[in-house]
Structure formats: structure tokens, C-alpha cells
Amino acid sequence: MLQTNQIQQLLGADESLLEFSSPKVDKSTLSLPSRNVVDDIFITSDRNNRVLKNLNWLYNSGNLKETGYVSILPVDQGIEHSAGASFAKNPMYFDAENIIKLAMEAGCNGVASTLGVLGLMSRKYAHKIPFIVKINHNELLTSPNTFDQISFASIDQAYEMGAAGVGATIYFGSQESNRQIIEISKAFDYAHRKGMFTILWCYLRNSDFKRDQDYHTSADLTGQANHIGVTIQADIIKQKLPTNNGGYKALNSNGHTFGKFDERMYTELTSDNPIDLARYQLLNQYSGRIPLINSGGASGDNDIADAVKTAVVNKRAGGSGLILGRKAFQKPFNEGVEIIQAVQSVYLDSKITIA
């Protein structure tokens, strides 16, 4: 695990993120991570006892147990990005068991993967680490490529293998989003009735969102996607870290009309600081009553530094952890463990506080 000074060194020019102290939305107005998160947030909800039990298992597993934070290994890229593109850098992860071994060795709270991966290893591992079955995917074998989340697994299949939770993606803004919202809303309702918690990947997908900048990761648009996600009762929201803001304003230019916005979203609720942008995402999740986990992103040249920065922003914004995959499994096994545990160090460091 990293020490505070090592985290500071990895942040480099972004070390000022540790000193940010003037967020637009005060932390006192938010529900924040705590060691009793299930009792503090979900005990008053309509989630049944089995859902509460599985959520409690998730929050009390791995190196971050009893902190209110989660570190999840997601490996569904074999479908989402093709197996060759995902695993050529490290072919050991073509083997489903190695995915679970990485999550366990790194001390993750849970592992999220496909029906095939988790189902193949369920009798050996489903009682040892919380399984999260990703029930839908985008596939890239159709020519020309299409971009749509379609069902690959059923809630009953996840339940029968002993999964603690299910995950799904909705491409908000896409032509298929209405159908996806209806499908996943029904799936999450059934998952809750079967006792499993739900995690929603709230991703944007629309070529119109690319203007002067790429607004697929704008705080205002991703924040609204998150708000729709909690409306269909996602228990945890997974979202990309925001990189800009003003998506609504950009899409309402040159005579084009899109959605609705209020200028106070930009002047009173956010600033340009990355922590403020992530806090706006959290604000849209019932002021943090539904936890926010940000994604680790693609693998690159400085993965530990990039992952640590994302974790610092998420934690200081009031988020509940990271779901990091490619940065870990596209490295040799020990390096993958090191990267995941570097992220966990941020959440275990009492000197890194919520802004």
C-alpha cells in the first residue's frame, strides 16, 4: 500500500487536488461513505433483507472492508472491446479463473464479469468473493459495427450461480436508450426481488455530443444520466470521471434545442475543479444517498498515476470508490495487483479527506 507522500508524488502537478477546500456544494448537504453505509442509507429503502445482506457483504469484503468504500475489478471487455483486443497484452486473462484470482489477490470487494466467466467458476469462488454478473453488453462482431447494449444473461442465471449482484449498462442519449431503460428497469426490479443488488454503468452514447469538445464526459450530461439511473433503483452508479462541463449549453447552440438546463447548474453547483465536477455527478444521485463509483479508464503509459488521481478526485468529491479493469488486467499479474492496491491506498489514507 502507498503512503501519503507516495500518493503526492504520483499526483505530481495535480497535487493541488489534495488541498482543494472550497467546493460549490458543501459536504454537509450530502450522504457520504461510512462504515455503516447499509444501515445509514439503505435500511430505510424498499430493498429486502437479502439485498441488504448482499450489499453488506460487498462493503465488508477485501482490503476496503468496513470503510464505506469499494474497489471492484470489472472484466467484461472481452465482449465490449473483443477478447483479442482486450487480452492480447496479457493472454493469461483469456482464462476465466485468472480474472477472479486477480480480484482476490488484490483484495477487491467484488468482481464484475460476464455470465460465462463467473458461471464457469461459480462453484469454486461464488462463496469467497461477491460476484456481480454483467447482464448486457455491446458486441462488435456485427458488420458494420453497431452500438447497442443487448441482453446476454438473465437475472435467474445470476441468482442460480450465487451472485451477490448484477450490473448493466445503458447508453443514455442513444437511439436505443428508451428500450434499454425499460429493459434494465424491469431487470433491476426482478434482481431486487431475488435478493441481488444492482450496479448501473451510466454511459452516454450519441455522435451529437461531440461538438467543440467531447461532451460524453461532461458533468451536466453524465449527472443527468446518473439521475435517471437512480430513478430505476440502481444501488450503485458507475460513471466515467467528468472531464468538462457545459454539454447542455453546447447542444443548445446554433438554433438547436436540447433538453433543459438552468445557468445555476454551472455558477452555483459546479466549478472547473475536477472535484466539483465529480461532486455534481454525486449530487444527482439523491445527494449521495446512492453511491458513486468512477471507472478507471483505458490502460496507458502512466496507469498508477492516472488511477491514483481518479481515486483522489472520487474520494474528495464524496464518491465511494473505483471500478478499475484494463489498467490492471492488461499488466502482468503482480503489476495489476499493485495498481489496484495503489487505488485502495487512497481510500485507506485518513489524511486524504472529503473536500
Summary of the structure (lengths in Angstrom):
residues: 355
radius of gyration: 19.0
end to end distance: 22.7
largest distance: 58.5
contacts: 1260
relative contact order: 0.17
helix: 47%
strand: 14%
